[in-house]
Amino acid sequence: MLSWWKPIDRLLRGELGSASKTSEQEITFPIGHVIALTILLAAIFGASIGSFTAVSAKDPSQGGQQLLASTVKAPLLFYLTLCVTFPSLYVFNALIGSQLNIASAFRLLVASIAVIVAILASLGPIIVFFAFSTPSGTDGYRFILILIVLTATMSGLLGLHYLMRMLHRHADARPVGVASVSQADLHETSSSVVLAEAVGGTAMPTTPRDSWQSTRSNWSPATVIFRVWVVVFAIVGAQMSWVLRPFIGSPDREFSWFRERSGNFFQAVAQVASDLLTGG
């Protein structure tokens, strides 16, 4: 049974595969297995979200319906976000000269979502604890909503940090404008080191790869491009959760699988936070 969860454990430890014998980098893991595990973990997280309505709804049948709806819609949230944002990830990936092919870029995004979902599922018992210990009613609903938003934000930041780290490790993304290193450059570098040692110097041997690593900064073009994409991913994911709402179920509304389109995620969270703080 534990071996079935091994792919997620490997992803959490950053084991995504290794470079191929060709010029492209390959990220290899059992993607079908990981997607199945991600769907299961997302369903667990969805059930933990719906647990508040399940235990606080005046009508037990509506509480059960909301629990089922949250369990089903949570996996949809993550994979619909993946479908919407993957084309932009691949284009940004190509713009910075990455060696990742389209299949590896897709696997990398699946791995990042798996990490986000694994973190959320691990925090599910905490959400359930507060769902059972928080009084029902409007104030309890607002508190649980803010708790889930904070939990999702923290998990998303950790997952996207994982994506950036794995991109730097596997994509070999060079800053725009930096040319590829030729064999002549390598030979010239090694010759200069040998010459320095011959005349009694103490030069530290360096390679063009080392030079690139030392010049890459937090504001290199590659890093900036992916930071922009991370913002895009976060905004799309947040708005997707708004489109698929309700995940918790407002105590003053009848159960429904989906709500009418109005406003956006950020307006709603700001309003709930304001009402919670002011007692409105």
N, C-alpha and C positions, 0 to 999 in steps of 0.2 A: 504493500500500500504506500509506504513512504517513497519507494522508487518512482511511483507515478508522479510525485511532486518534484522530482529531481530537476527537470528542465527549468522550473521557476527558480529553484535554489541556485542553479548555475547562472541564470540571468542576473539575479540579485548580486552575485559575486563578480559580475562583469565578464563571464566566460561566454563570448559570442561566436567564437571561431577564430580562424587565423587567415593569413594572407594566402591567396591561391598562387599557383605557379605562373599564372599569366600576369599581365600588368595591372589587372583589376583586383581589388580587395574583395574577399568574399566573407560574408557573415553567415555562419551555418549553425542551425539548431533545428530541432523538430517543430516546424512552425505550426503544423496542424495540431500537434499535442499542446503546444503553448496557447494557441487560440482557444482550444477546448477548456484548458485550465483557466484562462482569462475570463471566459464566459461564466464559468462556475464561480470564480471569485467575485466577479461583478454582480452576479445574482445574490451572493451572500451579502455583499455590501448593500444592494438594493433592499434586501429583506430587513437589514438592520435599520435602514432609513424608514421603511414602512412600519416598523414595530411600534413607533410612537402612536400612530393612528390606530393600529391594531389593539393597543391596550387602553386608549383614551376615548375612542369613538363611542358615542351613546348607543349606536346601532352596531352590534357585533358583526353583522353581515357586511356592513360598509367598511369596517376595519379590516376584515378578511380580504375584501376586494382591493383595498388600497395596498395591503401587503403583497398580494399577487401582482398588482400592476407595477409596483416599485421593483419587485424581483425581476419581472420581465423586461422593464424599460431600462434598467441600469446597464446591461450589456449593450443594448442598442445605442445608448448615449456614447459609449467609448468607440464603438466601431463605425458609427455614422460620422463621428468627428474624424476618425482616421480616413474615411473615404473622402471627406471634404478637404482635408488638409494635405493629403499625401502628394497630389500633383505639385503644390507649391514647395513642399519639402524637396522633391526631386529636382525641380528647376533651380532652387537655391543651391542645392548640393552640386549641380552641374556648373553653376556660375562661378563657384570658388575653385573649380578645377579638381574636385574630388575624384578619386579613383573608384568610388562605389558604383556598381551597376544598379539598374532599377530594381532588380530582385533583392539585392542586399540592402538598398535604401528602404524598401518596404519592410523587410525583416527587422531592420533597426527600429522603425517606428512601431512595429508590433511589439518588439522587446520593451520599448519605453512605456507603451500602454500597459503591458503586463506588469511592469514594475509599479506603475501608478496604482493599478488595481490591486496588486498584492499588498501595498501599503494601506490602501483604503479598507480592504477586507480584514487586515490585522487590527485596524482601529474599530471595526464593527462592534465587538463586544463592549467597547467604551460607549458607543452611541446607544446601544441597547440598554446599558446600565442607566444612562441619563433618561432614556425614553421611559423606563419603568419608574424612575425616581422623581421625574419632573411632573408637577401637577398638570392635569389636562386643562384645556381652555386656550384662549388667545395668547396669553403671556407664555404659557408652556410651548405653544406652537412656534412663537417667535424665537424663543431661546433655542429650541431644537434646530430651527432653520439656520440661525447664525452659527451654531455649533457645527452643523454639517458643512456650511460654506467654508468655515475656517479649516475644518478637517480636509476638505477637498482641495483647498488652496495649498495647504502644506504638502499634501501628497503630490499634487501637480508640480509644485516647484521642485521637489525631490526627484520626481520622474523626469522632468525636463532637464535638470542638472545631470542626471544619468545619461540622457540623450546627448548632451553636449560633450560629456566626458568620453562616451563611446565613439562619437564622431571624430574627436581628436585622436583617439587611439587607433581606429580602424580606417577612417576615410583618408588619412594622410592629406588633409586639405591644406593646400598652400595658399598664402595670401596672394591676392590678385596682383599680377605684375612681376611675380618672382619666377624666373625661368627655371626649367628643369636642369638638374645637375648632370653634366656629361662625364664620360669616363676620363676625358682630358683634364677636367677640373679636379677629379679625384686624384689623378696621377700627379698633377701640379701640387696639390695640397700635401700629399704624402712625400713628394720630393723635397718640399720646403722644410718639412719636419726633419727629414734625414739630414739635410744641409745644416739646419740649426744645431742638431746634436753633434755633427762632425766638427763644428767650430767651437764646441764647448758651451753652447747655449742651453737653456733650460726650458725651451718652449714646450708648452703643453700641446700634444697632438690634438688637432681639431679636424672635424670633417664638415663638409657643407651642410649635412643634416643637423650637426650641433649648432652651426651658425644660424640656421633657420629657426631651430628651437629657441635660441637665445633672443632672436629678434621678434619672435611672435609675441604679441602683447594682448592684453585684454581688449584692446580696441583695434586689432587687426581687421582688415576687411572681411575675412572669413568669419571671425567671431561676431562682428557687428551684424552680418547678414543672418546668421543663425539666431542671434538674439532677437532680431526683428521677427523671424519666423516663429520663435517661441511665444512672442506676444500674440501673433496671429493665431497660433494653436490654442492659447489660453482663452482668447476672446471667442473663438468659434466654439470651444468646448463649453464655455459658460452660457453662450446664447443657445447652444443645442439643448442644454439642460432646461432652459426656459421654454423652448419649443415643445419638449416632451413632458413638461410639467402636467399634473402635480406628482411629485415623488413622495411628499409627506402627507398631504391632505389637510386642508384647512378645516378647523372644527366648525366653522359657520357656513360650510358649503356642502352640497350633496356630492357624493362620489361621482367622478367622471374620469374616463381614461385620459382625456386630453382637455385642455382649456382653450377658450377663444384666444386668438392672437391679439395682444395688447401690450404696449410698453416694451421693456426689455429686461434682461437679467439684472443689470447694474442699477437701474432705477428701482426695481423691486427690492433688492437687498438693502439699498440705501434707505428706502422708506421703512422697511421692517426694523433696521437698526435704529433709526430715529424714533420710531414708535416705542421700541423696547427701552431706550434710554430716557425718553421723556414721559413714558407711561401713557402715551396717546392711544 
